[in-house]
Amino acid sequence: MSLAFIRSLEAIIDRLESDFGLTLIDEDFEFARDDFRDMLHVFLHEACHAVFYRIPWLKELHDQEHTLLDEVVVRILERDLSPEFGLAPHSIEEHLEELRHYDLSFDVTRQTFEHLAAVWVERYKPARDVAGFAEYARRYLLHR
């Protein structure tokens, strides 16, 4: 659905330009800039979930463990990637508040989140090793 969604956005622009004989430019959408930024953030978050779900061994985890790992790892990836797309990263406090909405059986603290984020950037990001990072996060969160 995600790729079809992107293609649909392009098709909408093409159709409007064709039907009305004009070329839309960025300034034409200035009124919706914040809405588009929010949509990009949501899309980035969901795309990070899609990358995470490609890790083969995740299917072996029970639901709570899977959810904990998924939600923490995805937020760290999203926070790291946001600036590359001109998006302001959510604050750590915002991420921690979002995590409190899940029944995780583990309280993710600021210190834990910051540690995992630093480990991602220093050790796993250079090799784009999401699976390795997820395994590290699993051990760190559940087996300390």
HELIX and SHEET records of a PDB file:
HELIX    1   1 SER A    2  PHE A   20  1                                  19    
HELIX    2   2 ASP A   26  ALA A   32  5                                   7    
HELIX    3   3 ARG A   33  TYR A   53  1                                  21    
HELIX    4   4 PRO A   56  GLU A   60  5                                   5    
HELIX    5   5 ASP A   63  LEU A   81  1                                  19    
HELIX    6   6 SER A   82  PHE A   85  5                                   4    
HELIX    7   7 ILE A   92  LEU A   99  1                                   8    
HELIX    8   8 ARG A  110  VAL A  119  1                                  10    
HELIX    9   9 TRP A  120  TYR A  124  3                                   5    
HELIX   10  10 VAL A  130  LEU A  142  1                                  13    
END                                                                             
